[in-house]
């Protein structure tokens, strides 16, 4: 089961700049977060029980609450943007960008900036149901991963290729969307109450809903704003320091 069932701390994500990390081409840590990810021989090191599912490359954009060089107080905005890959595992999405820039600075040659997005926090995975003119110019529709609790938006405009166990294959956006949703739903089955398993099994089987001209894979069911999602009940770290309390006020405002 890997790390499923671990305690979740929303407030580690009150400032996404602190969750970024920079590595050189050998995997040596250069700057930023040291806790979320370790790179060995150019590859992410997985936790015990964690397995890679597939990889998808493309243009990546990450938005959320972040500090900047101008202000240490977090505000909503661009955190990372560039070309890279999302490594999908049984526990998380590992973003690795080799071009572009982030709040840590520009990504120079031979450097990688990373961000880790646990499946626990991903509420929806969404893609337009139809291609727009902009999508045709970009070459693909954008897939969005959203966390409501932490206000994180992760976008991938894919190259329409994926890597599964070292084998690269062509894959269209709808199939790729279902691959992401399937991986997230399988993780969620490990930590959700039995009452939600039938709905999650439908997602595993590729059943998506269409709403407002969007294809939606909803990992977290709708719930009252004052309630925790069922898969997080009993797993939230509640102790806050003063800085985290201020961040909570920002996220809730």
C-alpha positions as CSV (number, residue, x, y, z in Angstrom):
1,X,0.0,0.0,0.0
2,X,3.0,2.3,0.0
3,X,2.5,5.5,2.0
4,X,-1.3,5.6,1.7
5,X,-2.8,6.2,5.1
6,X,-0.1,8.7,6.1
7,X,-0.9,12.0,7.9
8,X,-1.7,14.9,5.5
9,X,-0.5,18.4,6.3
10,X,-2.4,21.0,4.2
11,X,-0.2,23.8,5.4
12,X,3.0,22.4,3.9
13,X,1.4,23.8,0.7
14,X,0.6,27.3,2.0
15,X,3.7,28.4,0.1
16,X,4.5,26.3,-2.9
17,X,7.9,28.0,-3.4
18,X,9.0,26.1,-0.3
19,X,7.9,22.8,-2.0
20,X,10.1,23.4,-5.1
21,X,13.5,21.9,-5.4
22,X,16.4,22.2,-7.8
23,X,18.9,19.5,-8.8
24,X,21.8,19.2,-11.1
25,X,22.0,16.6,-13.9
26,X,23.5,14.0,-11.5
27,X,20.7,14.5,-8.9
28,X,22.7,16.5,-6.4
29,X,20.4,18.9,-4.5
30,X,21.1,22.6,-5.3
31,X,18.3,24.5,-3.6
32,X,14.8,24.4,-2.2
33,X,12.9,21.6,-0.5
34,X,14.9,18.5,0.7
35,X,12.1,16.4,2.1
36,X,9.8,15.7,-0.8
37,X,12.1,14.1,-3.4
38,X,15.5,12.6,-3.8
39,X,17.1,12.0,-7.2
40,X,19.6,9.1,-7.7
41,X,21.3,8.6,-11.1
42,X,18.9,11.0,-12.7
43,X,15.8,9.2,-11.5
44,X,13.4,9.9,-8.6
45,X,13.9,7.6,-5.7
46,X,10.6,6.0,-4.7
47,X,9.3,5.3,-1.2
48,X,8.9,1.7,0.0
49,X,5.9,0.2,-1.7
50,X,5.7,3.1,-4.2
51,X,5.7,2.1,-7.9
52,X,6.0,4.1,-11.1
53,X,2.9,3.9,-13.3
54,X,3.8,6.0,-16.4
55,X,5.4,9.3,-17.5
56,X,3.9,12.1,-19.6
57,X,6.0,14.9,-21.1
58,X,4.8,18.3,-22.3
59,X,4.5,22.0,-21.3
60,X,3.8,22.3,-17.5
61,X,2.4,25.2,-15.5
62,X,1.9,25.3,-11.7
63,X,-0.2,28.0,-10.0
64,X,-0.9,28.4,-6.4
65,X,-0.1,30.2,-3.2
66,X,3.6,31.2,-3.3
67,X,6.2,33.6,-2.0
68,X,8.3,35.6,-4.4
69,X,11.6,37.4,-4.4
70,X,9.6,40.6,-4.0
71,X,7.4,39.4,-1.1
72,X,7.8,36.7,1.5
73,X,4.0,36.7,2.1
74,X,2.4,34.1,-0.1
75,X,-0.1,35.2,-2.8
76,X,-1.8,33.3,-5.6
77,X,0.2,33.2,-8.9
78,X,2.6,31.3,-11.1
79,X,5.0,29.0,-9.3
80,X,6.6,27.0,-12.1
81,X,6.4,27.0,-15.9
82,X,8.4,25.1,-18.5
83,X,9.0,21.9,-20.5
84,X,9.3,18.7,-18.6
85,X,7.7,15.5,-17.5
86,X,5.2,14.3,-14.9
87,X,6.2,11.0,-13.4
88,X,3.0,9.3,-12.2
89,X,3.4,6.9,-9.3
90,X,1.0,5.0,-7.1
91,X,1.4,7.7,-4.5
92,X,2.0,11.0,-6.2
93,X,2.7,13.2,-9.3
94,X,6.3,14.1,-9.6
95,X,6.9,17.2,-11.7
96,X,10.4,17.5,-13.3
97,X,11.1,20.5,-15.5
98,X,14.3,20.8,-17.5
99,X,13.5,24.1,-19.3
100,X,11.7,27.3,-18.3
101,X,11.7,28.8,-14.8
102,X,10.2,28.8,-11.3
103,X,10.2,30.9,-8.2
104,X,13.7,29.4,-7.6
105,X,14.9,31.1,-10.8
106,X,15.5,30.2,-14.4
107,X,16.2,26.5,-15.2
108,X,19.6,26.5,-16.8
109,X,21.0,23.7,-18.9
110,X,21.7,20.6,-16.9
111,X,19.4,21.6,-14.1
112,X,16.0,20.3,-13.0
113,X,13.3,22.0,-10.9
114,X,10.8,19.7,-9.2
115,X,7.5,19.7,-7.4
116,X,5.6,16.8,-5.8
117,X,1.8,16.7,-5.8
118,X,0.4,13.8,-3.6
119,X,-2.6,12.0,-4.9
120,X,-4.2,12.7,-1.5
121,X,-4.6,16.4,-2.5
122,X,-5.8,16.0,-6.1
123,X,-9.6,16.6,-6.2
124,X,-10.3,16.7,-9.9
125,X,-8.6,16.0,-13.2
126,X,-10.2,18.0,-16.1
127,X,-9.8,18.5,-19.8
128,X,-11.9,20.3,-22.4
129,X,-14.2,17.9,-24.2
130,X,-13.5,19.6,-27.5
131,X,-10.4,21.2,-29.1
132,X,-10.3,24.9,-29.4
133,X,-8.3,26.8,-32.0
134,X,-5.6,27.4,-29.3
135,X,-5.5,23.7,-28.5
136,X,-4.9,22.9,-32.2
137,X,-2.1,25.5,-32.3
138,X,-0.6,24.0,-29.1
139,X,-0.9,20.5,-30.4
140,X,-3.1,19.2,-27.6
141,X,-5.7,20.0,-25.1
142,X,-4.5,20.9,-21.6
143,X,-5.1,18.5,-18.7
144,X,-5.7,20.2,-15.3
145,X,-5.1,18.8,-11.8
146,X,-6.8,20.8,-9.1
147,X,-6.7,20.7,-5.3
148,X,-9.4,22.7,-3.6
149,X,-8.1,22.5,-0.1
150,X,-4.6,23.8,-1.0
151,X,-5.6,25.9,-4.1
152,X,-3.1,24.2,-6.4
153,X,-3.5,24.2,-10.2
154,X,-1.2,21.9,-12.2
155,X,-1.6,22.1,-16.0
156,X,0.0,19.7,-18.6
157,X,-0.3,20.3,-22.3
158,X,1.0,16.9,-23.4
159,X,3.2,15.9,-26.3
160,X,0.8,13.0,-26.8
161,X,3.4,10.4,-25.8
162,X,3.7,8.4,-22.7
163,X,6.4,6.1,-21.2
164,X,5.2,3.0,-19.5
165,X,8.0,0.7,-18.1
166,X,10.5,2.2,-20.4
167,X,8.5,1.8,-23.5
168,X,7.4,5.1,-25.3
169,X,4.1,5.0,-27.1
170,X,1.8,7.5,-28.9
171,X,-1.3,8.3,-26.8
172,X,-4.0,10.8,-27.5
173,X,-5.2,13.2,-24.9
174,X,-8.4,11.4,-23.9
175,X,-6.5,8.2,-23.3
176,X,-3.9,10.0,-21.3
177,X,-6.6,11.7,-19.3
178,X,-8.1,8.3,-18.4
179,X,-4.6,7.0,-17.5
180,X,-4.2,9.8,-15.0
181,X,-7.7,9.4,-13.6
182,X,-7.2,5.6,-13.3
183,X,-3.9,6.1,-11.4
184,X,-5.5,8.6,-9.0
185,X,-8.6,6.5,-8.4
186,X,-6.6,3.4,-7.6
187,X,-4.7,5.3,-5.0
188,X,-7.9,6.8,-3.6
189,X,-9.4,3.3,-3.3
190,X,-6.7,2.5,-0.6
191,X,-7.8,5.3,1.7
192,X,-11.5,5.9,1.0
193,X,-14.4,4.4,2.9
194,X,-16.1,1.4,1.3
195,X,-19.2,3.6,0.5
196,X,-17.1,5.4,-2.1
197,X,-15.5,2.4,-3.8
198,X,-18.2,1.8,-6.4
199,X,-17.8,5.4,-7.7
200,X,-14.0,5.1,-7.7
201,X,-14.1,1.7,-9.6
202,X,-16.1,3.5,-12.3
203,X,-13.2,6.0,-12.6
204,X,-10.7,3.1,-12.8
205,X,-12.8,1.6,-15.7
206,X,-12.6,5.0,-17.5
207,X,-16.0,6.4,-16.8
208,X,-15.8,10.2,-16.9
209,X,-18.6,12.8,-16.8
210,X,-19.1,15.7,-19.1
211,X,-20.1,19.0,-17.6
212,X,-19.8,22.5,-19.0
213,X,-18.1,21.1,-22.1
214,X,-15.3,19.5,-19.9
215,X,-14.3,15.9,-19.3
216,X,-14.1,15.5,-15.6
217,X,-12.5,12.8,-13.4
218,X,-13.6,13.6,-9.9
219,X,-11.4,11.8,-7.4
220,X,-12.9,13.7,-4.4
221,X,-16.7,13.6,-4.2
222,X,-18.6,16.8,-3.4
223,X,-18.9,17.6,0.3
224,X,-20.0,20.4,2.5
225,X,-17.4,23.2,2.8
226,X,-17.1,22.6,6.6
227,X,-16.5,18.9,6.2
228,X,-13.3,17.1,5.4
229,X,-13.2,14.8,2.3
230,X,-14.0,11.3,3.5
231,X,-10.5,9.9,2.5
232,X,-8.8,12.4,4.8
233,X,-10.9,12.0,7.9
234,X,-8.6,11.1,10.8
235,X,-5.5,11.8,8.7
236,X,-5.1,15.6,8.9
237,X,-2.4,17.2,10.9
238,X,-4.1,20.1,12.8
239,X,-1.4,21.7,14.8
240,X,-0.6,25.2,13.4
241,X,2.2,27.6,14.1
242,X,1.6,31.4,13.6
243,X,2.8,31.4,10.0
244,X,0.7,28.5,9.1
245,X,-2.4,30.1,10.7
246,X,-1.8,33.2,8.6
247,X,-1.6,31.0,5.5
248,X,-4.8,29.3,6.5
249,X,-6.6,32.6,6.6
250,X,-5.2,33.4,3.1
251,X,-6.5,30.1,1.6
252,X,-9.9,30.5,3.2
253,X,-10.4,34.1,2.2
